[in-house]
């Protein structure tokens, strides 16, 4: 396999996987159960130390797999600071 063929194969595989980082609106389109307001509230109360959340200047970017994995692990189970009764 030539270098050009290998490069094309890697580029094609990356294109099939889609973007690795998404904006908030792209994340909400990809995951209908997630709302922009819910994510903003989560970030306001939990800070930006959540899995899959990255800052690029002022822009927030989300790694969809990491962010959804963090939700599944329970990082968003308690948002408001109140304990469940």
Buried (B, 14 or more C-beta within 10 A) or exposed (E): EEEEEEEEEEEEEEEEEEEEBBBBEBBBEBBEEBEEEEBEBBBEEBEEEBBBBEEEEEEBBBBBEBBBEBBEEEBBEEEEEEEEE
